Amino acid sequence: MAVSSTFNFNLDIDDVIQEATEMIGGEQTLGYEPASARRSLNLMLKDWQNRGILLWSTEASVITVTASVSSYALSDSTIDALQVIINRSNTDLPLTRISYEEYLQIPNKGQTGRATQYTVKRDRDNPTIFVWPIPENSTDKLKVEKISELTDINKSATQNADVPKRFLPCLSAGLAFYMSMKRANVPPQKITFLKQNYEELLNRALMEDAEKASLYILPRISRA
């Protein structure tokens, strides 16, 4: 049996919108609907990032510390820091994340030395990393594995969503559900079906988009 031997299948935003409208069925309202669909897609992608860590949205960045400076602002496209490692003399050492409340309770925030802990203050526009102790040099480097926002959808033609191709089924199904709630005369039972189908496909994709390594948890037991 002959196969194509290609792996190029993808859907641009026009294709995703068409697939979603075909799932809904009924009369289309062309003209306004593509702009409305793109808005729904952007809202849906924001919601995906509220549901967990999307592995393809993580990226590494390097920050060179400055002596006596405790905080470092991340870019405005950053959602959070997944892990922070300090590099000194070509040796990587992981920092322990603490809550911002724990950081505020540190009595001597001016203590200098090699950083061992960090916290992330998630402000409205961008997060800020605070490290402790405060760096005593300007040569150490912070290797930050950060979670970035997905890029915007602002065109229908010749543009793809910022998602792996394996997420196209739930992307199309999710748009069908979002649009069904805004389109007139869609039966409630159809909206319910579209939502169930979307959630099933999204959960399946999110479960697949996970680390495959084994996780070992060792409790830390200390004497009072």
C-alpha positions in Angstrom: 0.0 0.0 0.0 1.4 3.4 -1.0 1.7 6.2 1.6 2.6 9.8 1.0 5.9 9.7 2.8 5.4 13.4 3.8 4.7 14.9 7.2 3.6 18.4 6.2 -0.1 18.4 7.3 -1.0 21.6 9.2 -3.9 24.0 9.4 -3.7 27.7 9.1 -6.2 29.8 10.9 -8.5 29.9 8.0 -8.6 26.1 7.9 -9.2 26.0 11.7 -12.1 28.4 11.4 -13.6 26.5 8.5 -13.3 23.2 10.4 -14.9 24.7 13.5 -17.8 26.2 11.5 -18.4 22.8 9.8 -18.6 21.2 13.2 -21.2 23.7 14.3 -23.3 23.4 11.1 -26.1 25.7 10.1 -25.8 29.1 8.4 -22.5 31.0 8.6 -22.3 34.7 9.1 -19.3 35.6 7.0 -17.6 39.0 7.3 -17.7 39.5 11.1 -17.2 35.9 12.0 -13.4 35.5 11.2 -12.5 38.4 13.5 -14.7 36.9 16.2 -13.2 33.5 15.7 -9.6 34.9 16.0 -10.6 36.6 19.2 -12.0 33.4 20.6 -8.9 31.5 19.6 -6.7 34.0 21.5 -8.9 33.7 24.6 -8.8 29.9 24.4 -5.0 29.8 24.2 -4.8 32.0 27.3 -7.1 29.5 29.1 -4.9 26.6 28.0 -2.0 28.3 29.9 -4.1 28.5 33.0 -4.6 24.7 32.9 -1.0 23.7 33.2 2.5 24.0 31.7 2.6 23.6 27.9 6.0 22.1 27.3 6.5 23.9 24.0 6.0 27.3 25.7 9.1 26.9 27.9 12.5 28.4 26.9 15.8 29.0 28.5 17.3 32.4 29.2 20.5 33.5 30.9 20.8 36.5 33.2 24.2 37.7 34.4 23.9 38.8 38.0 25.0 42.1 39.4 26.7 42.4 42.7 24.4 43.6 45.5 21.3 43.4 43.2 18.6 41.0 44.5 15.9 41.3 41.8 15.8 40.7 38.1 12.8 41.5 35.8 11.8 38.9 33.2 10.4 39.9 29.8 6.8 40.9 29.5 6.0 37.8 27.5 7.1 35.6 30.5 4.4 34.0 32.6 6.5 32.3 35.3 9.9 30.7 36.0 9.8 27.0 36.0 13.4 26.5 37.3 16.4 28.6 38.1 20.0 27.4 38.2 23.0 29.4 39.1 26.2 28.9 37.2 29.5 29.7 38.8 32.8 28.7 37.3 31.0 26.5 34.7 29.3 24.6 37.5 25.5 24.5 37.6 23.7 24.4 40.9 19.9 24.4 41.2 18.2 27.1 43.4 15.4 26.2 45.7 12.1 28.0 45.1 10.4 29.6 48.1 7.2 31.5 48.2 7.2 35.3 48.1 5.9 35.3 51.7 8.8 33.2 52.8 11.2 35.6 51.1 9.6 38.6 52.9 10.2 36.8 56.2 14.0 36.4 55.6 15.5 38.6 58.4 18.7 39.7 56.7 17.9 40.3 53.0 21.2 42.1 52.6 23.3 39.0 53.2 25.7 38.4 50.3 27.0 35.1 48.9 26.2 32.5 46.3 22.5 32.5 45.8 20.7 29.4 47.0 17.0 30.4 46.9 14.8 32.3 44.7 11.2 33.5 44.5 9.0 34.9 41.7 6.8 37.9 42.2 4.2 37.7 39.4 3.1 41.3 38.7 0.5 42.3 36.2 2.9 42.9 33.3 5.9 40.7 33.9 7.4 38.5 36.7 10.4 39.5 38.8 12.9 37.0 40.2 14.3 37.7 43.7 17.4 35.7 44.7 18.9 35.2 48.2 21.6 35.6 49.4 22.4 38.7 47.3 25.1 38.0 44.7 28.6 39.2 45.8 29.9 39.3 42.3 28.9 40.2 38.8 30.0 37.1 37.1 27.5 34.4 38.2 24.8 33.6 35.7 21.2 32.6 36.4 19.9 30.1 33.9 16.1 30.5 33.9 13.7 28.0 32.4 10.8 30.3 31.8 7.2 29.8 30.7 6.4 32.1 27.9 3.0 33.3 26.5 1.8 31.8 23.3 2.1 34.2 20.4 -1.0 36.1 19.2 -3.3 35.1 16.4 -3.9 38.2 14.3 -4.4 36.9 10.8 -6.6 34.2 9.3 -4.6 33.4 6.1 -1.0 32.2 6.0 -0.7 32.1 9.8 -0.7 29.1 12.1 -1.5 28.9 15.8 1.4 28.7 18.2 0.7 25.1 19.0 2.1 21.7 18.0 0.2 19.9 15.2 -0.9 17.3 17.7 -3.1 20.0 19.3 -5.0 20.8 16.1 -7.9 18.5 16.9 -8.7 20.2 20.2 -7.9 23.7 18.8 -10.6 23.2 16.1 -13.0 21.5 18.5 -12.5 24.3 21.1 -13.2 27.0 18.5 -16.4 25.2 17.5 -17.5 25.3 21.1 -16.6 28.9 21.6 -18.3 30.0 18.4 -21.4 27.9 19.1 -22.1 30.0 22.2 -22.0 33.2 20.2 -23.9 32.1 17.1 -27.7 32.4 17.1 -30.0 29.4 16.9 -27.5 26.7 17.9 -29.4 24.1 20.0 -28.3 23.9 23.6 -27.7 20.1 23.2 -25.3 20.8 20.3 -23.4 23.3 22.4 -23.1 20.7 25.2 -21.9 18.1 22.8 -19.3 20.5 21.3 -18.0 21.3 24.8 -17.7 17.6 25.8 -15.9 16.8 22.6 -13.5 19.8 23.1 -12.7 18.9 26.7 -12.1 15.3 25.9 -9.7 16.2 23.1 -7.9 18.8 25.1 -7.4 16.5 28.1 -6.1 13.9 25.9 -3.6 16.3 24.3 -2.5 17.7 27.7 -1.9 14.2 29.1 0.3 13.4 26.1 2.2 16.7 26.4 3.9 15.7 29.6 7.4 14.7 30.8 8.0 11.0 30.2 10.7 10.6 32.9 9.9 8.8 36.2 9.2 11.0 39.2 10.7 10.0 42.6 9.5 11.7 45.7 11.6 11.4 48.9 10.1 12.9 52.1 12.4 15.1 54.1 12.1 14.0 57.8 13.7 16.1 60.5 13.6 16.0 64.2 11.9 18.8 66.1 
